[in-house]
Amino acid sequence: MNESSPGPVRTGVPLTDNQAATEAARIIADAYRPAPAIPTSYRDTSPLPAHGDTPPVVQPGVPPMSQRAVDASRLMLTAGLATVPPGLIAIGVLIASRQADPTVIGMICAAPAAIAVPVLALARLFTRVAEAAPDEHHHHYSGPIHQEHTTTHTRGIFARTHNDHR
């Protein structure tokens, strides 16, 4: 038999011992035939450099953040999503009991933004006023003194204080 021959045609009749031996030899020969001359894949085994001059490239998706920032953003996302089902259930119950007024529901949903926007604007205004007019201090001493200047920055809901001593 030739290497390119397709083998016997299946007609539903069992093969004879000679035909089965010939077919087995053809299948084994096909399995051990050398690989094609054109490679289908290539693995570069050269060692990778430890560092190079190409800067890192930001990948699509979540922006690069520290692990602490990732944990905090996931916590905020899950906490925010946890409030959705109870709110939808409450709205569904109100609508089903015919106690809900669409105008009232719209006002309740818009109330946090309507209150937050002016409060944030006032807070920003007060911050700018405080930064624009710093206090001016004049001290007059006669004799040896020890003067210490401390700047304190406290930020966040859970306060963390960083003191800079000069």
N, C-alpha and C positions, 0 to 999 in steps of 0.2 A: 504494500500500500504506500501511497505517496504522502508526504507530510501535509500537503494541501488538500487531501481528500477528506470530505466531510464525514465519512464513516457510513455504515449501513443505514438504510432508510427504515424507520420504524413502521411496521405494519401490524403489530399486535401479536406476531408469531414469535415465540422464544428463539433466541440465537442458539446455533449449534456450538459445540465446544470449540471448534476451530474459529468460528466467527467471534465468539466471546474472547478468546485469547488474542485474536488480531485487534479487536476493539480495545482491550485492556492495554496492549502494547502501544497502540496509538495514543491513548489518554496519558500513559506514563511518559511517552516521548514528548508530548505537548507540554507536560508539566516541567520537564527538565530542559526544555528548549532555552537557549541563551536569551538574555534580556535584549530588547531592541537597542539599536545603536544610539538613538536619541533619548537622553535621560528625561524622565517625567518630573523629577524633583531634584533639588540640590541642597545639601547641608553644608554651610560654611563652617568649618571646624577651626578656623583661625581664632586665637584668643581675642576677647574684647578688651579695648583699652579701659584702664581704671578711671580715667577722666579725659576729657577732650576740650576743644575750644568752641564747640557748638553749644549755645545756651539751651536750656530746657524749653520745650514748647508746651504751652497750655493745651490740654486735650479737651475735646468737647464734653459737655456734661456738667457735673458739679464742679465749681471752681476750686482751685487748690486752697485748702484751709488747714489749720492745725487740727489735731485730733480733738482738742477741747472745743473748738468752734464747731466741728462736725457733730460732736455729741450734743452740744447746746442747740444747734439748729434742728436736729432730729427730735430732741425733747420738745421744743416749741411746736414743731409740726405735728407730732403725735398728740400733744395736749390740745392743740387747736382742733384737730380732727375728732378728738374725743367729745367735744361739745356739740358736734353736728347731729348725731343720732337723737340725743334727748331733745334738742331744739325742734327737730323735724317731728318727733313724736308729739311734743306739746302742741305744735301748730296743727298736726293732723287731728288731735283730740278736740282742739278748739273749733276747727272747721266742721268736724263730724257732729259736734254737739250744737252747732249753729250759734255759738257764743262768740265767734271770732268776727271781727269787723276788719276788712282788708285795709282800711285807712289806719286803724290802730296798729295793726301788724306792721305796716310800712313805717309808721312813726317810731315804733319800738326798734325796728332794724336800723333806722337812720339816726336814732338818738345818740349812740356812742360817737359817731363821726361828727354830728352837729355840735356836741359838747367838746370833743377833743380838739377840733381845729382852732377855736378861739383860745382855748387854754394853752395850747402849744405856741400859738402866735404871741400871746402875752408873755409866756416864759422866755421866748426868744428875744422879745423886746427888752425885758428886764435884764437879760444877760448882756445884751449889747450896751445898754445904759451903764451897767456896772463896769464893763470893760472900757468904755470910753472915758470915764472919769475916775481914775485910780486915786486912792487916798495919798495925800502928801504929808509926810511927817518931818518935823524939824526937832532935833534933840540937841541940847547944849549941856555938856558935862564939864565939870572941873575936877580933875583927878583921874586915877586909873580906872578903867572900865573893862567889862567883858560883855561883848555884844554878840548875840546869836540870832541868825535869821533862819526861820523854818518855813518852808512852803509845803502845804498839804493839799493833795489832790484826792478827793474821794468820789468814786463814780460807781454807778450800778445800783440795782435793787438790793443786792446783798453787798453791803459796803466793804470796800477793800481800800485801805489807806496806805499811800506811799508817801513817805516823808523824805524830802530832800534837805539835808543840812548843809549850810554853807558857812 
